[in-house]
Structures are given as structure tokens and as C-alpha cells.
Amino acid sequence: MCLSCECGRYQALDTQCNYEGVRGEGLRMGTSVQNFNPTVKAIADSPCNALRARALQISRELTQVACMSFMQQQGLSILLKDALQIDCGVRTLGARTKVETSMMSGVTEGQTGVRAESVSHRVQKQPMRRQISRHMSLFPIQGVPKAFARVIDVCSADPHRAGVQPISFLQQVLAVCLYPELLSDENFALDVRQRAQRLLQSCEGSSVGSYCVTSCGLHYVQRSIAHFITSRDGGAPADARSIFLSSGSQRSLMMMLKLLSGGVEEPQRGLLVPLPSPHTLAMALGEAGFRPAPYRLREDAGWALDPEELRRAVGTARGRCRPTAMYVSNPGNPTGHVQNRKSIEEVIKFAAAEGLFLLVNEVDQHSVHGSGVQFLSYKKVLSEMDPGYRDTVEMVSFHSLSNGVIGACGLRGGYMEMVNVDQEVMRVAETMLCMDINSPIVGQLALDVMLHPPRPSEPSYDAYSREVLTNRTCLSENARRARDVLDSLPGMSCQPAVGGVYVYPRVDIPPAVLERAKAAGVEADVVYCQDLLEEQGVCVGAGSENGHTGGDYHLRLSVAVSPVLLEEALERLCAFHLRLLDSHSDPTHNNNNNNNNNNNNNDHSAHVQLRFVYFFSDKGANSGAVLNHVRRSMVSIVGPPCRELIKDGPSPGTKRPNTLTGAADRRTHE
């Protein structure tokens, strides 16, 4: 299972590998890790990256257990002379690999996936088991046994990996482009073949394996994107020459940051960034040499952007750096908010007054799912403002395939549009893109398909519309479901997400966990996430990775997943959170009154668990798995008065508890 970040991904390192040779070679060349950018190194060594590495390690251990179990069931013993690598299957490496098997009935070479040599005599079951055990002992499984069979990664958005179905029309068009012989295959719809033919004709040599003439991208795709922008923004003109294609929005952002950074001048240039901000932004700022100047979004107002907070942030930043640009995410990542026209206008006016360059992340513009919520691009709002703003405010907007509806993150395709930017700056941007030669051709073609879906008169329209509607509905229902569950947990609150692919709940962490985090020198939300991973196998993002530190603790969960996967993740998270609160309830008793006070603590725990059981009892059959898991998890730790009620569920006439005592719960759920 890949457990890397969303864009500009950090690849978790395998802790089992030996890098001594690499280190030694580096030292002989006169370089060492001390020569690296310290900001980038600090991020790479962060506890959040260590959490992903641990999740990857656990996944590999679970895969190894599953593979060994498979070999036992099939009656196989594997004797490796050189090496063994197990990664989502069984693969043998080395020229002298020998496989012995009893060739029991029903086991064939195709079923096992391993080349087998027949044994001339039958092997009794007991000797075979001993032989298997002896060979398996050569490859001990690391770590301790886990109570779960797989790790669920919801810390970053990768929809296809998480069970969201790909769009058939996109896959079919790309398949024909990659193998042009399919142009004559009538198993593909006519509009699929016609689209593929047009895209191939736009490629040099009619092949997706060719370079682009320019590093900015295929001229055909640039014009296609310009047409999409003009149509989206109600006729506001878009110039194809102002559109630059790249291998994703993160690559485009990195290039713009380097253009704006000003090199090594003093004072250091600053970038206004939202708090919270995308978890991939910090490394980009460190690599480009920018100093972040955070402005807080108002959580109590649905993560609204406050103009007064912008003025405070830029005033504070001027004492430490020279603010030159402002980063905005709309829809919000990871907050899920969507700005309205008034909010966008306020940002544009503020940028004009302060002379700031706007960097606008609009990657999730197709993932707006809130009822009555409409996406408005910054370009559209700017084009409808007074000429004093429309013709002067410099801006770059970003878009890519990595959104919650299309979800084709691995195709690596994105673009940026420059607005009111000097021609010389655009020439330098094109020169910087030359370092990549060009962005992946397949990703460029996928952008055209995403932005120009089948028309109602075309054969693929119905299937395409149905699949897109399914993915968008799934995203909307997941966001609502996750928010309802998390907001109803004691010690947790969650603002509604009306766009994007994340929910971002606030969590109150018990004092004992705070003390552990302080002793370890990490943020408390990181310890929370580590414990959740080890106990329940769920990998969520710590809010400190999004900039929230110093007592303001949050979690980041992707909802661009299949409903089944989300339900299982919520089930495990709820059980962990409730157990954590119960285990850290306030023990005010002393040694002389253990029995009485233990009963009081159990009663408090019962009230906490009962309240959660009541919530899920109202949600119908879809919540049955979560409810049953919570009951099983909690029936053994609550006091006798409420044990049977939790075990059997509340009766129809039972009154719902509406108050809770203790610091674990801050509010009453209605």
C-alpha cells in the first residue's frame, strides 16, 4: 500500500534497507546530510513522515503474514538461496531459488503463482508442516501481532487506491491513444475513438511517446484548457499562451515560488498562507526559500477568511520578512470550505492594496458537493470587478487531475493560468519548465478529457454522467457521514465540509497524552495518530502537519474513499477515541475508597459510551457495523448498571441522556 503524500509526494523509506554504502560514497565525495536545505531536512525527518513510514512498515508486515498463511494453506515450503521479497504477493529473487511442493490435488502452477517442481514421493502432512515451519523461521515477521488485517490510510487523498471507481470514458480514450490499433475496434464507442484520434493528431508523430514542441505543453491541449476556462467563467477570455502544463499542481506551484522567491536577498521574502494549509505546502516553501506568514481561518464561522486577520498577518510578517505573495485554497484544503463572491472580492482588494501576487489553488473546483454551494473562480470574480483591479492584480490559478471526482492522481497532469503577468515573466517560466522537457503526454491528454466530457448527443454521455454523479454523490455522502460521526464524539467537533476531499475535526487530547508528547518532543496530535495507527491500523493526518500547533489539535481525514472503507475507518477511530477517553477519565479516588470511586468512574464511562450508542441507534442499518463494534469494544469496560443496556442497545421507550459530566465532553448532542 502506497502511503505517500498527495502531490510532490514524500516517499516513506524502508527502514529495513541498508544505506551504509550510499552514505559512505557521499562522505567520500565531500557531502553529507548537513549540506542539505535544513528546512527540507526538518520536514523529511518530521514525526508526520515517521508516521507514514510506520504505516508502510505495518502494511508490509501484514502482507507478509497473509503470504505466509497462504503458503501454509497450499502446502508450500520455500527455500531461498539468495533473497526473498514479499510485496502484495509472493515474488522470488535470485537464480538459485528452489521450490518444493507435495503437488497436492487442486494446487497447480497457475494457482500458486510460483514455479513448482514435482516431488516423486508423497510427503506426509506432519513432516511437511515441520518443514514449512523450519523454512518460515528463516524469515521472522517483524513487530507484534495486530488485531486488524490491513492498514486504512485516510491521511491523504488518492481516490482510486481507496476504492473510488475510475471514469470509464477517460480510461478508454487513453487506452486507444496508447495502442492506436484500437481505433478500428468497434468495441469502443465511436466518440471514444474520435476523441482519441484527435488527441493523437495533436501529438508529434501521432504518438504519446513523443516530446512536445514546447515545454509549456501541447498547443491543442492549451487551447482546449483556454476554451474550458472561458466557458466556466461566463465568457471571460483566456489566452492559451498564458497556460502552462505540468506534472501536477504542486510542480506548477513550486516553479512559481522559485520565480517569486528573489534568491538570497535580505530580508527574506514571505508568503501569506492560510492556517490550516495543505500538508504539502511547507516543504515547497522550504525548498523555495520562502518564509511562511500564516493567517488564521475562522473555524467557528465554517473556516471563513477574515480580512482583519489578513491585515494582522501581513503587519506581523513585515517585522520578520518582506511579504510578496499570498496563497489561497478554494475549495479549502483541508478545511472543505468554499469562498463566496464577497470573500473573493475582499481577498483581491487586499492583494491589490498590499501589492501581493495571488497564488490560487483551485484543484478541487469539481469537488464542490455542499447543498446550494457554487464554485466561483478567482479569475471570474476578478474579470467582473472594476478595471483598477481587473487589469492590475497579478494572479496564477492551479488545477489538476488530482481531485475527488476524476481522482486520476497517478497520471500526473495539471496546469496553471497566469493573469496580468508580464510577458518576460512568462518567458522565464517557460524556460524553467524546460528542466522537465515537458510534462507527461498522457497526463496532458487526460486533462483534455476531464475538462471536455462527452456531449449529450454522444454515445458515452450517459455512462460518463452516471459515473461522475456516483463519485460526486459518494464524496458528498462521505463528507456528511464523517462529519456527523466525528462531531458526535465526546471531545471532538467538526465543521461541515462543502467542497474538497477532506474533513478536519478538532480533537481534545487527554492531559496524560499531552505529557507523553511533551516528553517525546512532538505535538500531541502526532502521538494521538501514532496510537491510533498501532491500536486500530488507521492512518490519519495530524493537524500539526497543516500548521496547527501549540494546543490547537486537529485531525485530517480524506473522504475521497469508498463508503465501505470510510465506514471501517470511522468504526476503528470511534472505538479508539472512546477507549482513550475512558482510560484517561479523571481518577479522583484514593486508595481508601477505591471501590466507591471506581463505580463512579465506570458510571461516567457508561454515560459517555451510552450517548454514542444512542447516536448510532438513530442512524439506521448503515450504522450497524459501527454500532456493534462500539458495543463490543465498550461492554467490557463500563460499570454493571449500564453494561446490559450498551450490549443490547436502548429500548424504544428509553429516554436519551442529554448531559455529561467531566471534561471529556464539551457540549450536548441534540
Residue pairs with C-beta under 8 A, 6 or more apart in sequence:
1 56
1 59
1 88
1 150
1 151
1 153
1 161
2 158
2 161
3 12
3 52
3 55
3 56
3 59
3 151
3 153
3 155
3 539
4 10
4 11
4 12
4 52
4 156
5 52
5 156
5 279
5 280
6 156
6 157
6 158
6 278
6 279
6 280
6 402
6 409
7 248
7 249
7 250
7 280
7 400
7 402
7 409
8 248
8 250
8 251
8 254
8 280
8 283
8 284
10 43
10 44
10 49
10 52
10 283
12 49
12 52
12 53
12 55
12 56
13 53
14 56
14 57
15 53
15 57
16 142
26 32
33 41
37 286
37 287
39 285
39 286
39 287
40 283
40 286
40 287
42 286
43 49
43 282
43 283
43 286
44 283
46 545
47 522
47 523
47 526
47 530
47 542
48 279
48 526
48 541
48 542
48 544
48 545
51 155
51 526
51 529
51 530
51 533
51 539
51 542
52 155
52 539
54 530
54 533
54 534
55 151
55 153
55 533
55 539
57 142
57 143
58 143
58 146
58 151
58 533
58 534
58 537
59 150
59 151
60 86
60 87
61 141
61 142
61 143
61 146
62 146
62 148
62 149
62 150
62 151
63 86
63 87
63 88
64 86
64 139
64 141
65 141
66 149
67 86
67 89
67 90
68 136
68 141
70 90
71 77
71 78
71 90
71 132
71 136
72 129
72 132
74 101
74 107
74 111
74 112
75 101
75 102
75 104
75 107
75 128
75 132
76 99
76 100
76 101
76 112
76 114
76 116
76 132
77 100
77 101
77 128
77 131
77 132
77 135
78 84
78 90
78 92
78 97
78 99
78 114
78 135
79 97
79 98
79 99
79 100
79 135
80 92
80 94
80 97
80 138
81 94
81 96
81 97
81 98
82 93
82 94
82 95
82 96
82 97
83 93
83 94
84 92
84 93
84 139
85 91
85 92
85 93
89 113
90 113
90 114
92 99
92 114
98 117
99 114
99 115
99 116
99 117
100 117
100 119
101 107
101 112
101 116
101 117
101 118
101 119
102 119
102 122
102 123
102 128
103 116
103 118
103 119
107 116
109 115
109 116
123 131
146 537
147 535
147 536
147 537
148 536
148 537
148 572
150 537
151 533
151 537
151 538
151 539
152 537
152 538
152 539
152 565
152 568
152 569
152 572
153 162
153 539
154 162
154 538
154 539
154 540
154 557
154 558
154 559
154 561
154 565
154 566
154 569
155 529
155 539
155 540
155 541
155 556
155 557
155 558
156 279
156 541
156 558
157 402
157 404
157 407
157 409
157 501
157 502
157 558
157 560
158 407
158 409
158 558
158 560
159 404
159 407
159 409
159 471
159 501
159 560
159 561
160 166
160 407
160 408
160 409
160 410
162 558
162 560
162 561
162 562
162 565
163 561
163 562
163 564
163 565
164 404
164 407
164 471
164 474
164 560
164 561
164 562
165 467
165 470
165 471
166 407
166 408
167 406
167 408
167 464
167 467
167 468
167 471
168 460
168 463
168 464
168 467
169 192
169 449
169 453
169 454
169 460
169 463
169 464
169 467
170 406
170 408
170 446
170 449
170 450
172 188
172 189
172 192
172 460
173 192
173 195
173 196
173 199
173 445
173 449
174 442
174 445
174 446
174 449
175 182
176 182
176 183
176 185
176 188
176 192
176 193
176 196
177 196
177 199
177 200
177 208
177 442
177 445
178 208
178 442
180 196
180 200
180 206
182 188
182 193
182 196
183 193
183 196
183 197
185 193
189 458
189 459
189 460
190 458
190 459
191 454
191 458
191 459
191 460
192 460
195 449
198 220
199 220
199 445
199 448
200 206
200 207
200 208
202 218
202 219
202 220
202 221
203 210
203 218
203 441
204 210
204 211
204 212
204 213
208 441
208 442
208 445
209 441
210 441
211 437
211 438
212 218
212 438
212 441
212 444
213 219
214 430
214 438
215 430
215 433
215 434
215 436
215 437
215 438
216 222
216 243
216 244
216 245
216 430
216 433
217 243
217 244
217 245
217 415
217 438
217 439
217 444
218 245
218 441
218 444
218 445
219 240
220 448
221 245
221 444
221 445
221 447
221 448
222 240
222 241
222 243
222 245
223 240
224 447
224 448
224 451
224 452
225 238
225 240
225 243
225 245
225 415
225 417
225 447
225 448
225 451
226 238
226 239
226 240
226 243
227 238
227 452
228 451
228 452
229 236
229 238
229 377
229 379
229 417
230 236
230 237
230 238
232 377
232 380
233 377
233 379
233 380
233 383
234 380
236 379
236 380
236 383
236 384
238 379
238 417
241 426
242 417
242 418
242 419
242 421
242 426
243 415
243 416
243 417
243 418
244 252
244 415
244 416
244 418
244 426
244 429
244 430
244 433
245 413
245 414
245 415
245 438
245 439
245 444
245 447
246 252
246 255
246 414
246 415
246 416
246 433
246 436
246 439
247 412
247 413
247 414
247 436
247 439
247 440
247 443
248 400
248 401
248 402
248 412
248 413
248 414
248 443
249 361
249 363
249 398
249 399
249 400
249 402
249 414
249 416
250 280
250 284
250 414
251 414
251 436
251 439
252 396
252 398
252 414
252 415
252 416
253 284
253 359
253 361
253 398
253 416
254 284
254 287
254 288
255 429
255 432
255 433
256 359
256 396
256 416
256 429
257 271
257 284
257 285
257 287
257 288
257 290
257 359
258 288
258 432
259 425
259 428
259 429
259 432
260 269
260 271
260 288
260 290
260 324
260 325
260 357
261 269
261 288
261 289
261 290
262 269
262 324
263 289
264 289
267 320
267 321
267 322
268 289
268 290
268 291
268 320
268 321
268 322
269 289
269 290
269 291
269 321
269 322
269 323
269 324
269 325
270 290
270 291
270 292
270 293
270 317
270 320
270 321
270 322
270 323
270 324
271 285
271 290
271 291
271 292
271 293
271 323
271 324
271 325
271 326
271 327
271 359
272 293
272 294
272 295
272 310
272 313
272 314
272 317
272 323
272 325
272 326
272 327
272 356
273 281
273 285
273 292
273 293
273 294
273 295
273 327
273 547
274 294
274 295
274 296
274 297
274 305
274 327
274 328
274 329
274 332
275 294
275 295
275 296
275 297
275 546
275 547
275 548
276 297
276 334
276 335
276 504
276 543
276 546
276 547
276 548
276 554
277 294
277 327
277 329
277 333
277 546
277 547
278 329
278 333
278 334
278 361
278 546
279 334
279 541
279 545
279 546
279 556
281 327
282 292
282 545
282 547
285 291
285 292
291 317
291 320
291 321
292 547
293 313
293 314
293 316
293 317
293 320
293 321
293 323
294 313
294 547
295 305
295 309
295 310
295 312
295 313
296 306
296 309
296 313
297 303
297 304
297 305
297 306
297 332
297 335
297 337
298 304
298 305
298 306
298 309
299 495
299 506
302 337
302 495
302 496
303 332
303 335
303 336
303 337
303 495
303 504
304 337
304 343
305 328
305 339
305 343
305 346
305 347
307 346
307 350
310 326
310 347
310 350
311 350
314 323
314 354
314 356
317 323
323 354
323 356
324 355
324 356
324 357
325 356
325 357
325 358
325 359
326 347
326 350
326 351
326 356
326 357
326 358
326 359
327 359
327 361
328 339
328 347
328 358
328 359
328 360
328 361
328 378
329 360
329 361
330 338
330 339
330 344
330 360
330 361
330 362
330 375
330 378
331 337
331 338
331 362
331 364
331 365
331 367
331 368
331 375
331 498
331 499
331 500
332 338
332 499
332 500
333 361
333 363
333 364
333 500
333 501
333 502
334 500
334 502
334 503
334 504
334 541
334 546
334 556
335 495
335 497
335 500
335 502
335 504
336 479
336 495
336 496
336 497
336 498
336 499
336 500
336 502
336 503
336 504
337 495
337 497
337 498
337 499
338 368
338 370
338 373
338 374
338 375
338 498
338 499
339 347
339 376
340 376
341 376
341 381
344 376
344 378
344 381
345 381
345 385
347 358
347 378
348 358
348 378
348 381
348 382
348 385
348 389
348 393
349 389
350 356
351 357
351 358
351 393
351 395
352 388
352 389
352 392
352 393
357 394
357 395
357 396
358 378
358 393
358 394
358 395
358 396
359 395
359 396
359 398
360 378
360 395
360 396
360 397
360 398
361 397
361 398
362 375
362 377
362 378
362 397
362 398
362 399
363 398
363 399
363 400
363 402
363 403
363 414
364 403
364 404
364 499
364 500
364 501
365 375
365 377
365 399
365 403
366 403
366 404
366 405
366 406
366 450
367 403
367 404
367 405
367 472
367 475
367 499
367 500
367 501
367 560
368 374
368 375
368 498
368 499
369 472
369 475
369 476
369 479
369 498
369 499
370 476
370 496
370 497
370 498
370 499
371 498
373 498
373 499
375 499
377 397
378 395
378 397
379 395
379 397
379 417
379 419
382 389
382 390
382 393
382 395
382 419
383 390
384 390
391 420
392 420
393 419
393 420
394 419
394 420
394 421
395 418
395 419
395 420
395 421
396 416
396 417
396 418
396 419
396 421
397 416
397 417
397 419
398 414
398 415
398 416
399 414
399 415
399 416
400 413
400 414
400 415
401 407
401 408
401 409
401 411
401 412
401 413
401 414
401 443
401 446
401 447
401 450
402 408
402 409
402 414
403 501
404 471
404 472
404 475
404 500
404 501
404 559
404 560
405 468
405 471
405 472
405 475
406 450
407 471
407 560
408 446
408 450
411 440
411 442
411 443
411 446
412 439
412 440
412 443
413 439
413 440
413 442
413 443
413 444
413 446
413 447
414 439
414 443
414 447
415 447
418 425
418 426
418 429
433 439
453 461
453 464
453 465
453 468
454 460
454 461
454 464
455 461
474 562
474 563
475 501
475 559
475 560
477 563
478 559
478 560
478 561
478 563
478 566
479 496
479 497
479 498
479 503
479 559
480 496
481 563
481 566
481 567
481 570
482 494
482 497
482 503
482 557
482 559
482 566
482 570
483 494
483 495
483 496
483 497
483 503
483 505
484 619
485 570
485 574
485 626
486 492
486 493
486 494
486 503
486 505
486 557
486 570
486 573
487 493
487 494
487 505
488 612
488 615
488 669
489 574
489 577
489 578
489 612
490 578
490 581
490 608
490 611
490 612
490 660
490 664
490 665
490 666
491 507
491 508
491 577
491 581
491 664
491 665
491 666
492 505
492 506
492 507
492 508
492 577
493 505
493 506
493 666
493 667
494 503
494 504
494 505
494 506
495 504
497 503
497 504
497 559
501 558
501 559
501 560
502 556
502 557
502 558
502 559
503 557
503 559
504 543
504 546
504 554
504 555
504 556
504 557
505 554
505 555
505 557
506 552
506 553
506 554
507 525
507 528
507 553
507 554
507 555
507 577
508 553
508 663
508 664
508 666
509 524
509 525
509 527
509 528
509 553
510 580
510 581
510 584
510 664
511 584
512 584
513 524
513 527
513 528
513 531
513 580
513 584
514 524
516 524
516 527
517 523
517 524
517 526
517 527
518 524
520 527
523 542
523 544
523 549
523 553
524 553
525 542
525 543
525 544
525 548
525 553
525 554
525 555
526 542
526 544
528 542
528 553
528 555
528 580
529 539
529 540
529 541
529 542
529 555
531 576
531 580
532 538
532 539
532 540
532 572
532 573
532 576
533 539
535 576
535 579
536 572
536 573
536 575
536 576
537 572
538 569
538 572
538 573
538 576
540 555
540 556
540 557
540 573
541 555
541 556
541 557
542 554
542 555
542 556
543 552
543 553
543 554
543 555
543 556
544 553
545 556
546 554
546 556
548 554
557 569
559 566
561 569
567 622
567 625
567 626
568 625
570 626
571 625
571 626
571 629
571 630
572 629
574 612
574 626
574 629
574 630
575 629
575 630
575 633
575 634
578 608
578 609
578 612
578 630
578 633
578 634
579 633
579 634
579 637
581 608
581 664
582 605
582 608
582 609
582 634
582 637
585 601
585 604
585 605
585 662
585 664
586 601
586 662
586 663
587 597
587 601
588 597
589 596
589 597
589 598
589 600
589 601
590 597
599 639
602 637
602 638
602 639
602 640
603 639
603 641
603 642
604 661
604 662
605 634
605 637
605 638
605 639
606 638
606 639
606 641
606 642
606 643
606 646
607 642
607 657
607 660
607 661
608 660
608 662
608 664
608 665
609 630
609 634
609 638
609 642
609 646
610 642
610 645
610 646
610 650
610 657
611 657
611 660
611 665
611 669
612 630
613 627
613 630
613 631
613 646
613 649
613 650
614 650
614 656
614 657
615 669
616 623
616 626
616 627
616 630
617 627
617 649
617 650
619 627
627 649
631 646
631 647
631 649
634 646
635 643
635 646
635 647
638 646
645 654
650 656
658 668
658 670
659 668
660 668
